[in-house]
């Protein structure tokens, strides 16, 4: 395998970006020291929530970058090149998730005036167990996902530019941990704003050079059409035991986007850092076009990469060992010796990764503090101790996710493994929140059993998929030839003709062949179904009175006007006795 050297200018731009990100955290830590002393009780809220006075634009950009990680930039070209462009439909469902969140879910959740979104579950279902189950799952999922997010770009760069994986993992893990630990949410949000600018700059620069290299935009789509990628990848079948289909990608992507932007602590923390509900809704409506632009740019870059490499597959010539490295190789080849261009693109990749993992660390601290520590130690923790406790949790979260990155290995492609893991773990949580918000007659016991059963099913499916890897042989052919590859030696990839690889290897189990892209839909659907069904057996008790108050914890029972102030909202959350509650129903 041939390695490519980066210029001094590339290194300078790349490390300058990392230093700027750390500098944002240092700035906010120092600025807080020189500010007029705030009330002691506000110190932890400042650290976790930015004092609930953050400006809209930085929060919007932070939301944008949080869930578009380096996995998006590296995994999307790999998915398009190897399996066709159907995955890009996923991004089109994003705005739907934003609008559903803004109109239906956010009005209920924002007015809780809480730091952890999982407090809603205890208030709605009167169940500390359910609250902590979902909170614990979020912590575990976020640590693992952060590890994968750190590992993916490190591996891609190692294979192409011969930078050690351990060095790159430590670089991302250390930088994100430092500025998140010392600066809190403000540092994360403002660093995300800087990183959003780098994302757009890197994408535009590489796309511009790439389009020129392949012969124009027309040539990009002509190559895509001639390859038959659209026709081959578009499947309409309803059977879940296939790699992916139009219906799977549409419905599962809508559920996945809703899970990420509606009932995810990382998103909810940013909504609640804004001064008013209207500001939170504005941020969601602002993010929709920005999300579409940057995600479709990533898809278009994937089309350009496909056109560039279609006639000489670098995996077949041995220039790379996995399709996840395509984007880095492409950036190096089309940079045409321009000093710093590759450095900008590398900064772009790491900007996407830093924003995701730093947001995860901060949110883990908020959940651990509010859902596990505060209920037992509120009166024993001084404000100073609370602040230091949160900083220590952020630090430990960074260390753990970096350690997970060191132990991570290939799971069958970045996009498929990441989406499968997310869908298996956050899908059931979405189902729980939907039961609480949209169903007034569901019981706590039914929800807990339904959630546990569904989580078990999803983890079972994901584990089988990873162990048996039924789609290992699923690839779409390219057009490599001696004429197109010149002096390069190449070896055509073997693609079995004995069976349709789109439906997985026939010697694997049916469960392992259920599309990992479908987990995000299976999770909430099963949880909701079991919750409603089991509520016929386990009747709701005190929890049913959480849904009919003047300011309800459900959407249908909510009276949007006149709006109550925060003290009224808190008082409305108090568990009332049956007799007084019946008067409010």
C-alpha positions as CSV (number, residue, x, y, z in Angstrom):
1,X,0.0,0.0,0.0
2,X,1.3,3.4,-1.0
3,X,1.3,6.2,1.6
4,X,1.0,9.9,0.9
5,X,2.9,12.6,2.7
6,X,1.4,15.7,4.1
7,X,3.1,19.1,3.6
8,X,4.2,21.3,6.4
9,X,1.4,23.7,5.5
10,X,-1.2,20.9,5.9
11,X,0.2,20.0,9.3
12,X,0.1,23.7,10.3
13,X,-3.5,24.2,9.3
14,X,-4.6,20.9,11.0
15,X,-2.9,21.5,14.3
16,X,-3.9,25.2,14.3
17,X,-7.5,24.1,14.1
18,X,-7.1,21.7,17.0
19,X,-5.4,24.4,19.1
20,X,-8.2,26.8,18.3
21,X,-10.8,24.3,19.5
22,X,-8.9,23.9,22.8
23,X,-8.4,27.6,23.0
24,X,-12.2,28.1,23.0
25,X,-12.5,26.1,26.2
26,X,-9.6,27.9,27.8
27,X,-11.1,31.3,26.9
28,X,-14.5,30.4,28.5
29,X,-12.8,29.0,31.6
30,X,-10.8,32.2,32.0
31,X,-13.7,34.5,31.2
32,X,-15.8,32.9,33.9
33,X,-13.1,33.5,36.4
34,X,-13.2,37.3,35.7
35,X,-17.0,37.6,35.5
36,X,-19.0,39.1,38.3
37,X,-19.5,36.3,40.8
38,X,-22.8,34.5,40.1
39,X,-25.0,32.9,42.7
40,X,-23.5,29.7,44.0
41,X,-26.4,27.6,42.9
42,X,-26.0,28.8,39.3
43,X,-22.4,27.6,38.9
44,X,-23.3,24.0,37.9
45,X,-26.2,25.3,35.6
46,X,-23.7,27.6,33.9
47,X,-21.4,24.7,33.3
48,X,-24.0,22.3,32.0
49,X,-26.6,24.6,30.5
50,X,-24.7,27.8,29.7
51,X,-26.9,29.7,32.2
52,X,-30.0,29.0,29.9
53,X,-29.1,32.2,28.1
54,X,-27.2,31.0,25.0
55,X,-27.7,32.8,21.7
56,X,-29.7,31.1,19.0
57,X,-27.2,30.9,16.1
58,X,-24.3,29.2,18.0
59,X,-26.8,26.7,19.5
60,X,-28.2,26.0,16.1
61,X,-24.8,25.4,14.6
62,X,-23.9,23.2,17.6
63,X,-27.0,21.1,17.0
64,X,-26.0,20.8,13.3
65,X,-22.5,19.5,14.1
66,X,-23.4,17.3,17.0
67,X,-25.1,14.5,15.0
68,X,-23.1,14.9,11.8
69,X,-19.8,13.3,12.8
70,X,-16.7,12.3,10.9
71,X,-18.7,9.0,10.4
72,X,-20.9,11.0,8.0
73,X,-18.0,12.4,6.0
74,X,-16.1,9.1,5.7
75,X,-19.0,6.7,5.7
76,X,-21.3,8.3,3.2
77,X,-18.8,8.1,0.3
78,X,-18.1,4.5,1.3
79,X,-21.8,3.6,1.3
80,X,-22.5,5.3,-2.0
81,X,-19.4,3.7,-3.7
82,X,-20.0,0.2,-2.4
83,X,-23.8,-0.1,-2.2
84,X,-25.4,2.8,-4.2
85,X,-26.8,6.2,-3.4
86,X,-30.0,5.1,-1.6
87,X,-28.4,6.0,1.8
88,X,-28.6,9.7,0.8
89,X,-32.4,9.5,1.2
90,X,-31.7,9.3,4.9
91,X,-30.7,13.0,5.0
92,X,-33.9,14.1,3.3
93,X,-36.0,12.9,6.2
94,X,-34.0,15.1,8.6
95,X,-36.3,18.2,8.3
96,X,-39.3,16.1,9.1
97,X,-37.8,15.1,12.4
98,X,-37.0,18.8,13.2
99,X,-40.6,19.9,12.5
100,X,-42.2,17.0,14.5
101,X,-39.9,17.8,17.4
102,X,-40.6,21.6,17.2
103,X,-44.4,21.3,17.0
104,X,-45.3,18.2,19.1
105,X,-42.5,17.2,21.4
106,X,-40.5,20.3,22.4
107,X,-43.5,22.2,23.9
108,X,-44.0,19.4,26.4
109,X,-40.3,18.7,27.2
110,X,-39.0,22.3,27.3
111,X,-41.2,23.5,30.0
112,X,-40.0,20.9,32.5
113,X,-37.2,23.4,33.1
114,X,-34.9,20.5,33.9
115,X,-31.3,19.7,33.0
116,X,-31.8,16.0,32.2
117,X,-34.5,15.0,29.7
118,X,-35.0,11.7,31.6
119,X,-36.6,13.5,34.5
120,X,-39.7,13.6,32.3
121,X,-40.0,9.8,32.6
122,X,-40.2,9.9,36.4
123,X,-42.7,12.7,36.4
124,X,-44.9,11.1,33.7
125,X,-44.7,7.5,34.8
126,X,-43.9,7.9,38.5
127,X,-41.0,5.5,38.0
128,X,-37.4,6.1,39.1
129,X,-36.5,2.8,37.6
130,X,-37.6,3.8,34.1
131,X,-35.8,7.1,34.3
132,X,-32.6,5.5,35.3
133,X,-32.8,2.7,32.8
134,X,-33.1,5.2,29.9
135,X,-30.5,7.5,31.4
136,X,-28.1,4.5,31.9
137,X,-28.6,3.4,28.3
138,X,-27.9,6.9,27.0
139,X,-24.6,6.9,28.9
140,X,-23.5,3.5,27.6
141,X,-24.6,4.3,24.0
142,X,-22.9,7.7,24.0
143,X,-19.6,6.3,25.3
144,X,-19.5,3.6,22.7
145,X,-20.6,5.9,19.9
146,X,-18.0,8.5,20.9
147,X,-15.4,5.7,20.7
148,X,-16.4,4.7,17.2
149,X,-16.5,8.4,16.2
150,X,-12.9,8.8,17.4
151,X,-11.7,5.5,15.9
152,X,-13.1,5.9,12.4
153,X,-11.2,9.0,11.1
154,X,-8.0,7.7,12.9
155,X,-8.1,4.5,11.0
156,X,-8.9,6.2,7.7
157,X,-5.9,8.6,8.0
158,X,-3.6,5.9,9.2
159,X,-4.1,3.8,6.1
160,X,-3.6,6.7,3.7
161,X,-1.1,9.1,5.2
162,X,0.6,6.7,7.6
163,X,-0.2,8.6,10.8
164,X,-0.3,6.2,13.7
165,X,-3.8,5.2,14.8
166,X,-2.9,5.5,18.5
167,X,-1.6,9.1,17.9
168,X,-4.7,10.2,16.1
169,X,-7.0,8.6,18.7
170,X,-5.1,10.3,21.5
171,X,-5.2,13.6,19.6
172,X,-9.0,13.7,19.1
173,X,-9.7,12.2,22.6
174,X,-7.4,14.6,24.4
175,X,-8.4,17.8,22.6
176,X,-12.1,17.2,23.0
177,X,-11.7,16.2,26.6
178,X,-9.7,19.2,27.6
179,X,-11.9,21.9,26.1
180,X,-15.1,20.2,27.3
181,X,-13.8,19.7,30.8
182,X,-12.6,23.2,31.4
183,X,-15.2,25.2,29.5
184,X,-18.5,23.3,29.9
185,X,-21.4,23.8,27.5
186,X,-20.4,27.2,26.4
187,X,-17.0,25.9,25.2
188,X,-18.8,23.0,23.4
189,X,-21.3,25.3,21.7
190,X,-18.8,27.9,20.6
191,X,-16.2,25.3,19.5
192,X,-19.0,23.7,17.5
193,X,-19.7,27.0,15.8
194,X,-16.0,27.2,14.8
195,X,-16.1,23.6,13.6
196,X,-19.2,24.2,11.5
197,X,-17.3,26.9,9.6
198,X,-14.5,24.5,9.0
199,X,-16.9,21.8,7.8
200,X,-18.4,24.0,5.1
201,X,-15.0,25.3,4.0
202,X,-13.5,21.8,3.7
203,X,-16.4,20.4,1.8
204,X,-16.7,23.3,-0.6
205,X,-12.9,23.2,-1.3
206,X,-12.7,19.5,-2.0
207,X,-15.9,19.4,-4.0
208,X,-14.7,22.3,-6.2
209,X,-11.4,20.6,-7.0
210,X,-13.1,17.2,-7.4
211,X,-15.6,18.4,-9.9
212,X,-12.9,20.0,-12.0
213,X,-10.9,16.7,-11.8
214,X,-13.7,14.5,-13.1
215,X,-14.7,16.9,-15.9
216,X,-17.7,18.8,-14.5
217,X,-21.0,18.3,-12.8
218,X,-22.5,16.7,-15.9
219,X,-19.8,14.0,-15.9
220,X,-20.5,13.2,-12.3
221,X,-24.1,12.3,-12.9
222,X,-23.4,10.7,-16.3
223,X,-21.0,8.3,-14.6
224,X,-23.5,7.6,-11.8
225,X,-26.2,6.8,-14.5
226,X,-23.9,4.7,-16.7
227,X,-22.9,2.6,-13.7
228,X,-26.5,1.6,-13.0
229,X,-26.1,2.4,-9.3
230,X,-29.5,3.9,-8.9
231,X,-31.4,1.1,-10.6
232,X,-29.4,-1.6,-8.7
233,X,-29.6,-0.1,-5.3
234,X,-33.3,0.9,-5.3
235,X,-35.4,-2.0,-3.9
236,X,-39.0,-1.7,-2.9
237,X,-39.5,-4.9,-1.0
238,X,-41.0,-4.9,2.5
239,X,-39.0,-7.9,3.8
240,X,-36.8,-6.6,6.6
241,X,-34.2,-9.3,5.9
242,X,-32.4,-7.4,3.2
243,X,-29.5,-4.9,3.2
244,X,-31.8,-1.9,2.7
245,X,-34.9,-0.8,0.7
246,X,-36.6,2.5,0.0
247,X,-39.3,1.8,2.7
248,X,-36.7,0.8,5.3
249,X,-34.6,3.9,4.7
250,X,-37.6,6.3,4.6
251,X,-39.3,5.1,7.8
252,X,-36.2,4.1,9.8
253,X,-34.4,7.3,8.9
254,X,-37.4,9.4,10.0
255,X,-37.4,7.5,13.4
256,X,-33.6,7.8,13.7
257,X,-33.6,11.6,13.1
258,X,-36.5,12.0,15.6
259,X,-34.6,10.0,18.2
260,X,-31.5,12.1,17.7
261,X,-33.1,15.5,17.7
262,X,-36.2,15.0,19.9
263,X,-35.5,12.7,22.8
264,X,-31.7,12.7,22.9
265,X,-30.0,14.4,25.9
266,X,-27.4,16.1,23.7
267,X,-30.1,17.9,21.7
268,X,-32.4,18.6,24.6
269,X,-29.6,20.2,26.6
270,X,-29.1,22.7,23.8
271,X,-32.8,23.5,23.4
272,X,-33.0,24.1,27.2
273,X,-29.9,26.3,27.1
274,X,-31.9,28.9,25.1
275,X,-34.0,31.5,27.1
276,X,-37.5,30.7,25.7
277,X,-39.5,27.9,24.1
278,X,-39.8,30.1,21.0
279,X,-36.1,30.5,20.7
280,X,-35.7,26.7,21.0
281,X,-38.3,26.2,18.2
282,X,-36.6,28.8,16.0
283,X,-33.3,27.0,16.4
284,X,-35.0,23.8,15.1
285,X,-36.5,25.6,12.1
286,X,-33.2,27.3,11.3
287,X,-31.3,24.0,11.4
288,X,-33.5,22.3,8.8
289,X,-32.0,24.1,5.7
290,X,-28.5,24.1,7.1
291,X,-28.7,20.4,7.8
292,X,-30.0,19.7,4.2
293,X,-27.3,21.8,2.7
294,X,-24.3,20.2,4.5
295,X,-25.7,16.7,4.3
296,X,-26.5,17.0,0.6
297,X,-23.0,18.4,0.0
298,X,-21.6,15.3,1.7
299,X,-23.8,13.2,-0.7
300,X,-22.7,15.2,-3.7
301,X,-19.1,14.8,-2.7
302,X,-19.7,11.1,-2.5
303,X,-21.0,11.2,-6.1
304,X,-17.9,13.0,-7.2
305,X,-15.7,10.5,-5.5
306,X,-17.6,7.7,-7.2
307,X,-17.1,9.3,-10.6
308,X,-13.4,9.8,-9.9
309,X,-12.7,6.2,-8.8
310,X,-15.3,4.2,-10.7
311,X,-13.1,3.3,-13.6
312,X,-10.1,2.4,-11.4
313,X,-11.2,1.1,-7.9
314,X,-8.5,2.0,-5.4
315,X,-9.5,-1.0,-3.3
316,X,-8.7,-3.3,-6.2
317,X,-5.4,-1.6,-6.9
318,X,-4.4,-1.8,-3.2
319,X,-4.2,1.9,-2.5
320,X,-6.6,1.5,0.3
321,X,-7.8,-1.4,2.4
322,X,-11.4,-0.3,3.1
323,X,-13.9,2.0,1.4
324,X,-14.0,4.2,4.5
325,X,-10.7,5.6,3.4
326,X,-11.9,6.8,0.0
327,X,-12.6,10.4,1.1
328,X,-9.1,11.0,2.5
329,X,-7.5,9.4,-0.6
330,X,-9.7,11.5,-2.9
331,X,-8.8,14.7,-1.0
332,X,-5.1,14.0,-1.4
333,X,-5.3,13.1,-5.1
334,X,-7.4,16.1,-6.2
335,X,-5.5,18.7,-4.1
336,X,-3.2,18.9,-7.0
337,X,-0.3,19.9,-4.8
338,X,-2.1,23.0,-3.5
339,X,-0.4,23.7,-0.1
340,X,-2.9,23.4,2.8
341,X,-5.9,22.0,0.9
342,X,-5.5,18.5,2.4
343,X,-5.0,20.1,5.8
344,X,-8.3,22.0,5.5
345,X,-10.0,18.7,4.6
346,X,-8.4,16.8,7.5
347,X,-9.5,19.6,9.8
348,X,-13.0,19.2,8.3
349,X,-13.0,15.5,9.2
350,X,-11.9,16.1,12.7
351,X,-14.3,19.0,13.2
352,X,-17.2,16.6,12.6
353,X,-15.7,14.2,15.1
354,X,-14.8,16.7,17.8
355,X,-18.2,18.3,17.8
356,X,-19.9,14.9,18.4
357,X,-17.7,13.6,21.1
358,X,-17.5,16.8,23.1
359,X,-21.3,17.1,23.1
360,X,-21.5,13.6,24.4
361,X,-19.1,14.2,27.3
362,X,-21.0,17.2,28.5
363,X,-24.4,15.4,28.2
364,X,-23.1,12.4,30.1
365,X,-22.1,14.6,33.0
366,X,-25.5,16.3,33.0
367,X,-27.3,12.9,33.1
368,X,-25.1,11.3,35.8
369,X,-25.3,14.4,38.0
370,X,-29.1,14.9,37.7
371,X,-30.4,11.4,37.4
372,X,-28.0,9.5,39.7
373,X,-26.2,11.8,42.0
374,X,-28.5,14.7,42.8
375,X,-31.5,12.7,44.0
376,X,-29.3,11.2,46.8
377,X,-26.8,14.0,47.6
378,X,-28.5,17.3,46.9
379,X,-28.1,18.6,50.4
380,X,-24.6,17.2,51.0
381,X,-23.0,18.7,47.8
382,X,-21.9,22.3,47.9
383,X,-22.1,24.3,44.6
384,X,-18.3,24.1,44.3
385,X,-18.2,20.4,44.8
386,X,-21.1,19.9,42.3
387,X,-19.1,21.9,39.7
388,X,-16.0,19.8,40.3
389,X,-17.9,16.6,40.2
390,X,-19.3,17.4,36.8
391,X,-15.8,18.3,35.5
392,X,-14.5,15.0,36.8
393,X,-17.3,13.1,35.1
394,X,-16.5,14.9,31.8
395,X,-12.8,14.0,32.2
396,X,-13.6,10.3,32.9
397,X,-16.0,10.2,30.0
398,X,-13.3,11.4,27.7
399,X,-10.8,8.9,29.0
400,X,-13.3,6.0,28.7
401,X,-14.5,6.8,25.1
402,X,-10.8,7.2,24.1
403,X,-10.1,3.8,25.6
404,X,-13.1,2.3,23.7
405,X,-11.7,3.8,20.5
406,X,-8.5,1.9,21.1
407,X,-10.4,-1.3,21.4
408,X,-12.8,-0.7,18.5
409,X,-12.4,-2.7,15.3
410,X,-14.1,-2.8,12.0
411,X,-17.8,-3.8,12.4
412,X,-18.7,-4.1,8.7
413,X,-18.5,-0.5,7.4
414,X,-18.8,2.8,9.3
415,X,-22.4,3.7,8.3
416,X,-23.9,0.3,8.8
417,X,-22.3,-0.3,12.2
418,X,-23.0,3.2,13.5
419,X,-26.6,3.3,12.4
420,X,-27.2,-0.2,13.6
421,X,-25.8,0.6,17.1
422,X,-27.8,3.8,17.3
423,X,-31.0,2.3,16.2
424,X,-30.7,-0.7,18.5
425,X,-30.2,1.5,21.6
426,X,-32.0,4.8,21.1
427,X,-35.0,3.5,19.2
428,X,-36.7,1.9,22.3
429,X,-36.1,5.2,24.2
430,X,-38.0,7.1,21.5
431,X,-40.9,4.6,21.9
432,X,-41.0,5.3,25.7
433,X,-41.2,9.1,25.2
434,X,-43.9,8.7,22.5
435,X,-45.9,6.5,24.9
436,X,-45.7,9.2,27.5
437,X,-46.4,12.1,25.3
438,X,-49.0,10.7,22.9
439,X,-50.8,8.1,25.0
440,X,-52.7,9.1,28.2
441,X,-53.9,5.6,29.2
442,X,-50.6,3.7,29.4
443,X,-49.2,2.2,32.6
444,X,-45.7,2.4,34.0
445,X,-45.3,-1.4,34.4
446,X,-46.4,-1.9,30.8
447,X,-43.9,0.6,29.6
448,X,-41.0,-0.8,31.6
449,X,-41.7,-4.4,30.4
450,X,-42.2,-3.2,26.8
451,X,-39.0,-1.2,26.8
452,X,-37.0,-4.0,28.3
453,X,-38.3,-6.6,25.8
454,X,-37.7,-4.3,22.8
455,X,-34.2,-3.4,23.9
456,X,-33.4,-7.1,24.3
457,X,-34.8,-7.8,20.8
458,X,-32.8,-4.9,19.2
459,X,-29.5,-5.8,21.0
460,X,-30.0,-9.5,20.0
461,X,-30.5,-8.5,16.3
462,X,-27.5,-6.2,16.3
463,X,-25.2,-8.8,18.0
464,X,-26.2,-11.5,15.5
465,X,-25.6,-9.1,12.6
466,X,-22.1,-8.2,13.9
467,X,-21.2,-11.9,14.6
468,X,-22.5,-13.4,11.4
469,X,-21.9,-10.3,9.1
470,X,-24.3,-11.6,6.4
471,X,-23.6,-8.7,4.1
472,X,-19.8,-9.1,4.0
473,X,-20.0,-10.2,0.4
474,X,-22.4,-7.5,-0.7
475,X,-20.7,-5.1,-3.1
476,X,-21.6,-3.4,-6.4
477,X,-19.1,-3.8,-9.2
478,X,-16.9,-1.0,-10.6
479,X,-15.2,-0.6,-14.0
480,X,-11.6,-1.2,-13.3
481,X,-9.5,-2.2,-16.3
482,X,-5.9,-2.2,-17.4
483,X,-6.7,0.7,-19.7
484,X,-8.3,2.8,-17.0
485,X,-5.7,2.0,-14.3
486,X,-2.7,2.4,-16.5
487,X,0.5,0.9,-15.0
488,X,-1.2,0.0,-11.7
489,X,-1.8,-3.6,-10.9
490,X,-5.3,-4.4,-9.9
491,X,-7.3,-7.5,-8.8
492,X,-11.0,-7.5,-9.5
493,X,-13.1,-7.9,-6.4
494,X,-15.0,-11.2,-6.2
495,X,-18.8,-10.8,-6.2
496,X,-20.8,-14.0,-5.9
497,X,-23.3,-14.8,-8.5
498,X,-24.6,-17.8,-6.7
499,X,-27.1,-15.7,-4.7
500,X,-28.4,-12.2,-4.5
501,X,-25.9,-10.6,-2.1
502,X,-28.5,-7.8,-1.3
503,X,-30.4,-10.4,0.8
504,X,-27.3,-11.6,2.6
505,X,-25.5,-15.0,2.7
506,X,-28.1,-17.8,2.7
507,X,-26.0,-19.8,5.2
508,X,-26.7,-17.1,7.9
509,X,-29.7,-16.9,10.2
510,X,-32.8,-14.8,9.3
511,X,-32.3,-12.6,12.4
512,X,-28.8,-11.6,11.4
513,X,-30.0,-10.6,7.9
514,X,-32.6,-8.1,9.3
515,X,-31.3,-4.8,8.0
516,X,-29.3,-2.8,10.6
517,X,-30.9,0.2,9.0
518,X,-34.3,-1.0,10.2
519,X,-33.4,-1.1,14.0
520,X,-34.3,2.6,14.4
521,X,-37.9,1.8,13.3
522,X,-38.2,-1.6,15.1
523,X,-37.2,0.0,18.5
524,X,-40.0,2.6,18.8
525,X,-42.6,0.5,17.0
526,X,-42.2,-2.5,19.3
527,X,-41.9,-0.4,22.5
528,X,-45.1,1.4,21.6
529,X,-47.0,-1.8,20.6
530,X,-45.9,-3.7,23.8
531,X,-46.7,-0.6,26.0
532,X,-50.2,-0.3,24.7
533,X,-50.9,-4.0,24.6
534,X,-49.6,-4.7,28.1
535,X,-51.5,-1.7,29.5
536,X,-54.7,-3.8,28.9
537,X,-53.3,-6.2,31.5
538,X,-51.4,-3.8,33.8
539,X,-53.8,-1.0,34.3
540,X,-52.4,2.6,34.9
541,X,-52.6,3.7,38.4
542,X,-51.3,7.0,39.8
543,X,-49.4,7.7,36.5
544,X,-52.7,8.4,34.6
545,X,-53.1,11.6,36.6
546,X,-49.9,12.9,35.1
547,X,-51.6,13.4,31.8
548,X,-54.6,15.5,32.6
549,X,-53.3,18.5,34.5
550,X,-53.8,22.0,33.4
551,X,-50.3,22.0,32.2
552,X,-50.1,18.4,31.1
553,X,-47.2,16.0,30.6
554,X,-48.9,14.7,27.4
555,X,-49.5,16.5,24.2
556,X,-53.3,16.0,24.0
557,X,-53.9,17.0,27.6
558,X,-51.8,20.2,27.3
559,X,-53.4,23.6,27.3
560,X,-50.9,25.8,25.4
561,X,-52.4,29.1,26.6
562,X,-52.1,30.9,28.9
563,X,-48.6,29.8,29.4
564,X,-47.4,29.2,32.9
565,X,-44.2,30.6,34.4
566,X,-41.5,28.3,35.5
567,X,-42.7,28.2,39.2
568,X,-46.2,27.1,38.0
569,X,-44.7,24.5,35.8
570,X,-42.7,23.1,38.7
571,X,-45.7,23.1,41.0
572,X,-47.8,21.3,38.3
573,X,-45.3,18.5,38.3
574,X,-46.0,17.6,42.0
575,X,-47.7,14.3,42.4
576,X,-51.2,15.1,43.6
577,X,-53.7,12.7,45.2
578,X,-56.3,10.9,43.3
579,X,-59.2,13.0,44.4
580,X,-57.8,16.3,43.4
581,X,-56.4,14.9,40.2
582,X,-59.8,13.6,39.1
583,X,-61.1,17.1,39.3
584,X,-58.5,18.2,36.7
585,X,-59.2,15.4,34.2
